[in-house]
Amino acid sequence: MEPVVRVENLAARFGGRTIFEHVSFEVRPGEVFIILGGSGSGKSTLLKHVIGLYEPAEGRIEVLGEDIDTLRGEARQALLRRIGVMWQSGALFGSLTLAENIEVPLEQHTALPAEARALVAQAKLGLVGLADAALRLPAEISGGMAKRAGIARAMALDPPILFLDEPSAGLDPITSAGLDALIRQLARELGTTFVVVTHELQSILAIGDRCIMLDKDAKGMIAEGDPRRLREESENPVVRAFFRREVLA
Amino acid sequence: MRWEALREAGPGMSMAGQDARLEARPEGEGLRLVFHGRLEAGAAARLWPEATRRAARARPLILDLAGLTALDTAGAVLLLHLEHLAGEARWAGMPPGPLQAVLDRTRQALAAPPPEPPLPLPWLGLIGQATIERGQGMLAQVAFLGEALVAGLGTIRRPWRLRLSEMLRHLDEAGLRAFGLTLLLGFLIGLILAFQSSIPMRQFGAEVYIPNLVGISLLRELGPLMAAVVLAGRTGSAYAAELGTMVVNEEVDALRIMGIDPVAWLVLPRLLAAMLVMPVLALLMDLAGLLGMAAVMATLGFPPAGVIAQLQSWVQLKDLLGGLFKAAVFGLAIGLVGCRAGLGAGRGPRAVGDAATAAVVGGIVSIVLLDGIFAVLFFRLGL
């Protein structure tokens, strides 16, 4: 089966400073793929490269079979409609209610009547447990609720691939576990592919099928594979320290 | 066909919804709606009007999904909406697996009723609410003035607490960086005033009095007023935005928890800077305006020496000093309104924008009101 994301020899540099280089990996359809690493290792930068926000200094990125950096115009828009992104802060539009936030992509990219858009928005909010908050503004909800609403908006068009930037960061354990369960459920039932940037150990082990690990000092990938196996078998001291919550010597 | 493969075909095609079809077959007294193909967002949008129209009249309604090959949330919402419209519906031919999962998941998500929007207030209620809000706003402004006064008195007792470096920064930003704009506006206002007044005054041979008119107007009224508008637009909004951002980032809460009075720490340096800088801006506005007036007078054949002599004979020092005093009070008012708008900012992304708008509008309204009070006061005092 063709990978939904293929990254080949990617390098990211800003102002002559290398964030990472020689990064290569593939994400298979229907899997939950984790990009993990310590603070400042370039996880979110890698995600922004993959979704086409940053141009690679070197290398090539394919998403759903298309080279996202060379696509322009309508072809790029068509590809972007097929991916959903949940931002670290939720990135909800502050002047719109949660329901209206979810209706934005539906209004812009489908011809659904207003009644149908409202029902889809309600269904998406219900899915993330926010049905009763549909009429609230982003300023009136907590950070955890904003993250869940961000996921609901990312799923508005039922994209085959969802990118989540730190979905569990700052959430209480119960909400975080609920979010993990939702991700697993969507991956299992619908075959939705997830690319998740996180450093939350419990989430990584709960949801991740495969992962790559970035390291700030190595300026690139230091591990790839099943996170549970990496925890048990990796010989790399940084990987071991990360999974076992040890202090590096 | 696997669900994954269907999904990868992507909404590029499904948006158009070309391969979905609806067939309506009478069945007894009821109706069977047969869906074929990929019932995704595009198809759901296209089929919505016809399907809802038919379902509303059908008793009973049979929803036949045997021909479905794909279903997304929008499609599931359409099917569930049809079931709701008909009141009674039977399902037939639902393929097991992912399609059933989408339908079940959507049904479950829609199970909780949406929240009811709050009832709109009657017009009398709206007036009452607006009145209460305005009254509370004015009270808060007065309370803030009191807080600033207390903080100012506290700083007189402990002058080392005043952040001089911060005040100098604000003097630079509110003053030095506004010099160019002030000079330009002042010159243009003087020029326009002199030119516009020269037209009627020439009819009476009274051009020689243009310096008197422009000089007194500028020094007593327009100089301080226009300088205040510049300060409200540039600095009042900047104060509100800066302090509003600090509120949103919880920096003001952090100050309070550290036992530091935000009014003394943040507001006083700004207030003093605005109050000190305003007379300078007004003076610059006056001088540039007189220069603009002199330029027009030169084109009318009046030499600079004559214009100066005319000004000296009519314009008195009290006109200038009165204007500069007013300017200092305007500065204080703009600083107060701007800082109050910033510290009173709500939470969320709109808060900073709202605070900046409130600062500019409130600042301009307050200087016009104060100008009116000064006009009456100066008249009573014979100034």
Boltz contact constraints between the chains, C-beta under 6 A:
constraints:
  - contact:
      token1: [A, 29]
      token2: [B, 4]
      max_distance: 6.0
  - contact:
      token1: [A, 30]
      token2: [B, 4]
      max_distance: 6.0
  - contact:
      token1: [A, 78]
      token2: [B, 12]
      max_distance: 6.0
  - contact:
      token1: [A, 81]
      token2: [B, 11]
      max_distance: 6.0
  - contact:
      token1: [A, 82]
      token2: [B, 10]
      max_distance: 6.0
  - contact:
      token1: [A, 82]
      token2: [B, 11]
      max_distance: 6.0
  - contact:
      token1: [A, 94]
      token2: [B, 348]
      max_distance: 6.0
  - contact:
      token1: [A, 94]
      token2: [B, 349]
      max_distance: 6.0
  - contact:
      token1: [A, 94]
      token2: [B, 350]
      max_distance: 6.0
  - contact:
      token1: [A, 110]
      token2: [B, 41]
      max_distance: 6.0
  - contact:
      token1: [A, 110]
      token2: [B, 45]
      max_distance: 6.0
  - contact:
      token1: [A, 111]
      token2: [B, 45]
      max_distance: 6.0
  - contact:
      token1: [A, 112]
      token2: [B, 45]
      max_distance: 6.0
  - contact:
      token1: [A, 112]
      token2: [B, 74]
      max_distance: 6.0
  - contact:
      token1: [A, 113]
      token2: [B, 48]
      max_distance: 6.0
  - contact:
      token1: [A, 116]
      token2: [B, 48]
      max_distance: 6.0
  - contact:
      token1: [A, 116]
      token2: [B, 77]
      max_distance: 6.0
  - contact:
      token1: [A, 119]
      token2: [B, 77]
      max_distance: 6.0
  - contact:
      token1: [A, 120]
      token2: [B, 73]
      max_distance: 6.0
  - contact:
      token1: [A, 120]
      token2: [B, 74]
      max_distance: 6.0
  - contact:
      token1: [A, 120]
      token2: [B, 77]
      max_distance: 6.0
  - contact:
      token1: [A, 122]
      token2: [B, 114]
      max_distance: 6.0
  - contact:
      token1: [A, 123]
      token2: [B, 73]
      max_distance: 6.0
  - contact:
      token1: [A, 123]
      token2: [B, 77]
      max_distance: 6.0
  - contact:
      token1: [A, 123]
      token2: [B, 106]
      max_distance: 6.0
  - contact:
      token1: [A, 123]
      token2: [B, 109]
      max_distance: 6.0
  - contact:
      token1: [A, 123]
      token2: [B, 110]
      max_distance: 6.0
  - contact:
      token1: [A, 126]
      token2: [B, 109]
      max_distance: 6.0
  - contact:
      token1: [A, 126]
      token2: [B, 110]
      max_distance: 6.0
  - contact:
      token1: [A, 126]
      token2: [B, 112]
      max_distance: 6.0
  - contact:
      token1: [A, 127]
      token2: [B, 109]
      max_distance: 6.0
  - contact:
      token1: [A, 131]
      token2: [B, 112]
      max_distance: 6.0
  - contact:
      token1: [A, 132]
      token2: [B, 115]
      max_distance: 6.0
  - contact:
      token1: [A, 134]
      token2: [B, 114]
      max_distance: 6.0
  - contact:
      token1: [A, 134]
      token2: [B, 115]
      max_distance: 6.0
  - contact:
      token1: [A, 135]
      token2: [B, 115]
      max_distance: 6.0
  - contact:
      token1: [A, 135]
      token2: [B, 117]
      max_distance: 6.0
  - contact:
      token1: [A, 139]
      token2: [B, 347]
      max_distance: 6.0
  - contact:
      token1: [A, 139]
      token2: [B, 348]
      max_distance: 6.0
  - contact:
      token1: [A, 158]
      token2: [B, 72]
      max_distance: 6.0
  - contact:
      token1: [A, 158]
      token2: [B, 73]
      max_distance: 6.0
  - contact:
      token1: [A, 160]
      token2: [B, 7]
      max_distance: 6.0
  - contact:
      token1: [A, 160]
      token2: [B, 8]
      max_distance: 6.0
  - contact:
      token1: [A, 189]
      token2: [B, 101]
      max_distance: 6.0
  - contact:
      token1: [A, 191]
      token2: [B, 3]
      max_distance: 6.0
  - contact:
      token1: [A, 191]
      token2: [B, 4]
      max_distance: 6.0
